[in-house]
Amino acid sequence: MTTSLPKSLTHAGVVSEVYPKMCNVLFDDETANGVDKPSVKKRLCTYRRAQVFDREAEWRERSPVAPGDRVMVTILGSKDGVIEEILPRKNCIQRRAPGREGKVLHTLAANLDFMVIVASLREPDFSPGLIDRFLIAAIEAEIAPALVINKMDLAKDQSEKPWQVYEDFGVRCYPISTQNSSGIEVVQNLIRGKTSVFCGHSGVGKTSLLQNLFGEAFGKIGKVNTSTGKGKHTTTVSTLIEGPDQSRFIDTPGIKEFGLYKIDPKILIQYFPELYQASQKGLPIEDLPRYESYLRIKTALQEEGR
């Protein structure tokens, strides 16, 4: 006796990759077709623009969905689907869309437990500028941040700790080396069973870190055709990948700039705890390590608001 498939079924899932006018969705239910054999767990889906875009919003999103978004999908036939609804986000990481005019947002990832900011001790040298911008975004979105400092095998002195200022005000910092795998296990334990987004400059070793952390799960991914969503993974787009122990990680492309939005430059100092505490006590802040970074970000926010 042959069981016929219903014409359409609606199921919950999570967005894993986003492409022009479509995205891949991983379904919660591996038997989403409603039959006794497993369905295709990941499907390429389109979306009904009228239902997923908020035309009244002050800021327009570059894409209506992002990796990590929870969605409801109507399954069509044996392969494809249509997103009918985006469920409310508990949080997300967003930036001003680079190269776009007006109020356009680029959402890197949604529904996160951790933001793992990857930096390097050298090649390229440790630089606080982008780290500070990511931290501000994490604080604003109420996402727990962690700072991973790679390439510790290049340290000239074991006492070298340019990240000390972050550790002092409570950011979890993890010096590692993907060359010899030192420190990797601690980071694995931190993100086990969680959904984490990995961010950082190009060249800091983020891809090597992910290969060390997730091994086979990450190694199975290769290049993607961004027009069709078919093929293999590349870090030109953010991608959600399922790892071991119910872990999920979102790999983002190496970022050169991270334009903050909806951050009032008048209260920016509150996102720099050590500067804010000193100012509240009437102490000078000009000689503190992150003062120059604070000034650069404040100036950029003021210019963007004009």
C-alpha positions, 0 to 999 in steps of 0.5 A: 500500500502506497501512502500519498503525500499531502500537497503541503504541510507547514513545519518549524525550522531554522534558517541556515544560509541566506541567498538572494530571494531564498534561503536554506532551512533546517527542519526541527522534524526529520519526518516533516513530510508526514510519512514514515520515511525521513524527509530532506531535513534541509530545504531551499525555501523562498519567502512571501515578501508581503508577509515577511517584510515590515513596510512600516519599519524605520530601518529596512533589512537587506534580507528578511531572514538571517541564519538562526531565525526561527521560521514556519515553512509550507512544504511544497512537493518533495524538495522546496518550501515557502516561508510563511512566518518569521517567529519573534527573535530573542536577539540578533546581531545587526550592522549598518549594511555597508555600501547601502544608502539610507537606513538599511540593516544587515542581520548577521545572525539571530537567536544566539547564546554566545558571540565568539569574537576571534582576534589574533595576537599577531599576523594581524596584530591584536587590534581593539577597534573591531573588537570594541564594536562587536562588544557594543553590539553584544551588550546592546543585544544582551548576548554573552560575549567571549573573546578568543585570541588565536596565534598564541604560538607567535607570542614573544613573551609568555606575559604578553596579554594585550587583551588584559583590559577586557578580562579586567572588566569581565569579558571571558578571554581565551588565548589559544593556538590552532597550530598546536590546538592549545586552549581549544578544549576550553572553548569547546566546553563553553559553547557545547549545546549552545548557538554561537556566532563567530565573528572577526577580521579576515586572517585571524584564523577563524576558519582554522578555529572552527575546524579545530572545534568542530572537525568533521562537522565543519570539514564537510562544508565547501563552496556555495553558489550564492545564486541557487543556494546549492553546492558547498559552503564559503565564508562569503555568507553567514552560515549556520552549521550543526555541530556535535552535542546539539551545538550550532554555530554561525560562521560569518565572513571576515568583516572589515567594518562593523557599522553600529546603529541605534547607539546614541553617541551621548551614552556611548561611554556606558558601553566602555565600563572602565571609562564610564566608571572612571568618569563617574568618579571624576577621574581622567579617562584620556590615558586609559587603553580604550580611550582612542577606540571610544573616540573613533567610534563616537566620532563615527556615530556622530557623523552617521547621525548628521 
